[in-house]
Amino acid sequence: MIDADKIHRVLASQVRRNILNWLKDPAASFPGAEVVCSGGVPIGMIQARTRLSQSTVSAHLSALIDAGLLKSHRVGQWAFISRDEGNIRQVVAYLTEALS
């Protein structure tokens, strides 16, 4: 079930929308980043691109993960972030149906 209110609150932030856009094409958004691996982008690279503090970026990422728009997985000490394309498609379908 889509929590439309949560999605709207999360997407109200330009920083969060930027993160979603960057993660749509990680290779283009994080050029020269050999660490972009299957499964996402390291949190540190996202933090560097935003030029915000680590705690601020973590709060934004947590909100996006909680809303189901991003997912996270660990490889050793690294945490990788990627879009949850299945959930994003569900949100788009829900909004299309609700607003048309």
PyRosetta script that sets phi, psi and omega in degrees:
from pyrosetta import init, pose_from_sequence

init()
pose = pose_from_sequence("MIDADKIHRVLASQVRRNILNWLKDPAASFPGAEVVCSGGVPIGMIQARTRLSQSTVSAHLSALIDAGLLKSHRVGQWAFISRDEGNIRQVVAYLTEALS")
pose.set_psi(1, 132.2)
pose.set_omega(1, -179.7)
pose.set_phi(2, -82.0)
pose.set_psi(2, 128.8)
pose.set_omega(2, 173.2)
pose.set_phi(3, -94.5)
pose.set_psi(3, 89.5)
pose.set_omega(3, -174.0)
pose.set_phi(4, -59.6)
pose.set_psi(4, -38.0)
pose.set_omega(4, 179.9)
pose.set_phi(5, -63.2)
pose.set_psi(5, -42.3)
pose.set_omega(5, 178.8)
pose.set_phi(6, -64.1)
pose.set_psi(6, -43.5)
pose.set_omega(6, 179.8)
pose.set_phi(7, -61.1)
pose.set_psi(7, -45.2)
pose.set_omega(7, 179.9)
pose.set_phi(8, -62.4)
pose.set_psi(8, -42.2)
pose.set_omega(8, 178.6)
pose.set_phi(9, -62.8)
pose.set_psi(9, -43.5)
pose.set_omega(9, -178.5)
pose.set_phi(10, -65.5)
pose.set_psi(10, -42.7)
pose.set_omega(10, -177.0)
pose.set_phi(11, -79.3)
pose.set_psi(11, -3.9)
pose.set_omega(11, 177.3)
pose.set_phi(12, -70.5)
pose.set_psi(12, -16.3)
pose.set_omega(12, -178.8)
pose.set_phi(13, -92.1)
pose.set_psi(13, 124.9)
pose.set_omega(13, 177.6)
pose.set_phi(14, -61.6)
pose.set_psi(14, -37.0)
pose.set_omega(14, 179.2)
pose.set_phi(15, -60.7)
pose.set_psi(15, -44.5)
pose.set_omega(15, -179.5)
pose.set_phi(16, -66.7)
pose.set_psi(16, -39.6)
pose.set_omega(16, 176.9)
pose.set_phi(17, -64.5)
pose.set_psi(17, -39.2)
pose.set_omega(17, 176.5)
pose.set_phi(18, -60.7)
pose.set_psi(18, -45.9)
pose.set_omega(18, -179.9)
pose.set_phi(19, -59.2)
pose.set_psi(19, -45.1)
pose.set_omega(19, 177.9)
pose.set_phi(20, -60.2)
pose.set_psi(20, -41.5)
pose.set_omega(20, 178.4)
pose.set_phi(21, -65.4)
pose.set_psi(21, -45.2)
pose.set_omega(21, -179.9)
pose.set_phi(22, -60.3)
pose.set_psi(22, -39.8)
pose.set_omega(22, -176.6)
pose.set_phi(23, -77.8)
pose.set_psi(23, -8.5)
pose.set_omega(23, 175.8)
pose.set_phi(24, -66.1)
pose.set_psi(24, -37.2)
pose.set_omega(24, 177.7)
pose.set_phi(25, -137.9)
pose.set_psi(25, 78.7)
pose.set_omega(25, -174.7)
pose.set_phi(26, -58.3)
pose.set_psi(26, -36.5)
pose.set_omega(26, -177.8)
pose.set_phi(27, -64.2)
pose.set_psi(27, -37.3)
pose.set_omega(27, 178.8)
pose.set_phi(28, -77.9)
pose.set_psi(28, -34.2)
pose.set_omega(28, -175.7)
pose.set_phi(29, -81.7)
pose.set_psi(29, -23.3)
pose.set_omega(29, -179.1)
pose.set_phi(30, -127.8)
pose.set_psi(30, 65.3)
pose.set_omega(30, -175.1)
pose.set_phi(31, -62.3)
pose.set_psi(31, 144.9)
pose.set_omega(31, 178.0)
pose.set_phi(32, 74.5)
pose.set_psi(32, 10.1)
pose.set_omega(32, -176.5)
pose.set_phi(33, -94.2)
pose.set_psi(33, 97.7)
pose.set_omega(33, 179.3)
pose.set_phi(34, -67.9)
pose.set_psi(34, -18.9)
pose.set_omega(34, -174.4)
pose.set_phi(35, -81.9)
pose.set_psi(35, -10.0)
pose.set_omega(35, 175.7)
pose.set_phi(36, -66.5)
pose.set_psi(36, 114.1)
pose.set_omega(36, -173.7)
pose.set_phi(37, -121.6)
pose.set_psi(37, 177.1)
pose.set_omega(37, 175.5)
pose.set_phi(38, -59.0)
pose.set_psi(38, 124.8)
pose.set_omega(38, 179.7)
pose.set_phi(39, 106.1)
pose.set_psi(39, -1.5)
pose.set_omega(39, 171.9)
pose.set_phi(40, 136.1)
pose.set_psi(40, -166.1)
pose.set_omega(40, -175.1)
pose.set_phi(41, -118.4)
pose.set_psi(41, 137.2)
pose.set_omega(41, 176.8)
pose.set_phi(42, -61.4)
pose.set_psi(42, 142.6)
pose.set_omega(42, -179.1)
pose.set_phi(43, -56.2)
pose.set_psi(43, -37.6)
pose.set_omega(43, -178.7)
pose.set_phi(44, -60.8)
pose.set_psi(44, -34.0)
pose.set_omega(44, 178.3)
pose.set_phi(45, -70.4)
pose.set_psi(45, -38.1)
pose.set_omega(45, 176.6)
pose.set_phi(46, -65.1)
pose.set_psi(46, -43.5)
pose.set_omega(46, 179.5)
pose.set_phi(47, -60.5)
pose.set_psi(47, -43.3)
pose.set_omega(47, -180.0)
pose.set_phi(48, -63.7)
pose.set_psi(48, -39.1)
pose.set_omega(48, -179.3)
pose.set_phi(49, -68.3)
pose.set_psi(49, -35.1)
pose.set_omega(49, -179.3)
pose.set_phi(50, -76.2)
pose.set_psi(50, -25.5)
pose.set_omega(50, -174.0)
pose.set_phi(51, 61.7)
pose.set_psi(51, 28.1)
pose.set_omega(51, 176.6)
pose.set_phi(52, -108.8)
pose.set_psi(52, 167.6)
pose.set_omega(52, 180.0)
pose.set_phi(53, -67.4)
pose.set_psi(53, 158.0)
pose.set_omega(53, -179.9)
pose.set_phi(54, -59.1)
pose.set_psi(54, -41.7)
pose.set_omega(54, -177.7)
pose.set_phi(55, -67.7)
pose.set_psi(55, -36.2)
pose.set_omega(55, 178.4)
pose.set_phi(56, -66.9)
pose.set_psi(56, -44.9)
pose.set_omega(56, 179.1)
pose.set_phi(57, -64.3)
pose.set_psi(57, -41.3)
pose.set_omega(57, 177.9)
pose.set_phi(58, -59.6)
pose.set_psi(58, -39.7)
pose.set_omega(58, 178.5)
pose.set_phi(59, -65.1)
pose.set_psi(59, -42.5)
pose.set_omega(59, 177.8)
pose.set_phi(60, -63.8)
pose.set_psi(60, -45.1)
pose.set_omega(60, 179.9)
pose.set_phi(61, -63.8)
pose.set_psi(61, -41.2)
pose.set_omega(61, 178.7)
pose.set_phi(62, -60.5)
pose.set_psi(62, -41.5)
pose.set_omega(62, 178.9)
pose.set_phi(63, -63.5)
pose.set_psi(63, -42.4)
pose.set_omega(63, 179.7)
pose.set_phi(64, -67.3)
pose.set_psi(64, -38.2)
pose.set_omega(64, 177.4)
pose.set_phi(65, -67.5)
pose.set_psi(65, -44.8)
pose.set_omega(65, 180.0)
pose.set_phi(66, -61.0)
pose.set_psi(66, -34.6)
pose.set_omega(66, 178.3)
pose.set_phi(67, -79.0)
pose.set_psi(67, -7.3)
pose.set_omega(67, 177.9)
pose.set_phi(68, 85.4)
pose.set_psi(68, 12.5)
pose.set_omega(68, -178.2)
pose.set_phi(69, -90.3)
pose.set_psi(69, -24.0)
pose.set_omega(69, 177.0)
pose.set_phi(70, -125.6)
pose.set_psi(70, 161.0)
pose.set_omega(70, 172.4)
pose.set_phi(71, -134.6)
pose.set_psi(71, 157.9)
pose.set_omega(71, -176.1)
pose.set_phi(72, -130.6)
pose.set_psi(72, 145.3)
pose.set_omega(72, 170.6)
pose.set_phi(73, -146.9)
pose.set_psi(73, 156.5)
pose.set_omega(73, -177.2)
pose.set_phi(74, -108.5)
pose.set_psi(74, 143.4)
pose.set_omega(74, 170.3)
pose.set_phi(75, -131.3)
pose.set_psi(75, 103.4)
pose.set_omega(75, -175.0)
pose.set_phi(76, 62.3)
pose.set_psi(76, -125.8)
pose.set_omega(76, -179.1)
pose.set_phi(77, -86.1)
pose.set_psi(77, -6.9)
pose.set_omega(77, -175.4)
pose.set_phi(78, -92.5)
pose.set_psi(78, 137.6)
pose.set_omega(78, 172.0)
pose.set_phi(79, -107.8)
pose.set_psi(79, 126.6)
pose.set_omega(79, -178.7)
pose.set_phi(80, -110.1)
pose.set_psi(80, 140.1)
pose.set_omega(80, -178.3)
pose.set_phi(81, -117.1)
pose.set_psi(81, 137.5)
pose.set_omega(81, 175.2)
pose.set_phi(82, -145.4)
pose.set_psi(82, 163.8)
pose.set_omega(82, 177.0)
pose.set_phi(83, -73.4)
pose.set_psi(83, 146.8)
pose.set_omega(83, 172.6)
pose.set_phi(84, -97.1)
pose.set_psi(84, 87.2)
pose.set_omega(84, -172.2)
pose.set_phi(85, -60.0)
pose.set_psi(85, -35.5)
pose.set_omega(85, 177.9)
pose.set_phi(86, -61.3)
pose.set_psi(86, -47.4)
pose.set_omega(86, 179.0)
pose.set_phi(87, -68.4)
pose.set_psi(87, -37.5)
pose.set_omega(87, 178.5)
pose.set_phi(88, -62.5)
pose.set_psi(88, -42.3)
pose.set_omega(88, 177.3)
pose.set_phi(89, -61.4)
pose.set_psi(89, -39.5)
pose.set_omega(89, 177.8)
pose.set_phi(90, -63.9)
pose.set_psi(90, -41.7)
pose.set_omega(90, 179.1)
pose.set_phi(91, -64.0)
pose.set_psi(91, -45.3)
pose.set_omega(91, 179.6)
pose.set_phi(92, -61.7)
pose.set_psi(92, -43.6)
pose.set_omega(92, 179.3)
pose.set_phi(93, -63.8)
pose.set_psi(93, -42.7)
pose.set_omega(93, 179.2)
pose.set_phi(94, -61.9)
pose.set_psi(94, -47.8)
pose.set_omega(94, -178.9)
pose.set_phi(95, -65.0)
pose.set_psi(95, -39.1)
pose.set_omega(95, 178.2)
pose.set_phi(96, -61.4)
pose.set_psi(96, -45.6)
pose.set_omega(96, 179.8)
pose.set_phi(97, -67.1)
pose.set_psi(97, -43.8)
pose.set_omega(97, -176.0)
pose.set_phi(98, -69.5)
pose.set_psi(98, -30.3)
pose.set_omega(98, -174.0)
pose.set_phi(99, -103.8)
pose.set_psi(99, -1.7)
pose.set_omega(99, -178.5)
pose.set_phi(100, -102.6)
pose.dump_pdb("model.pdb")
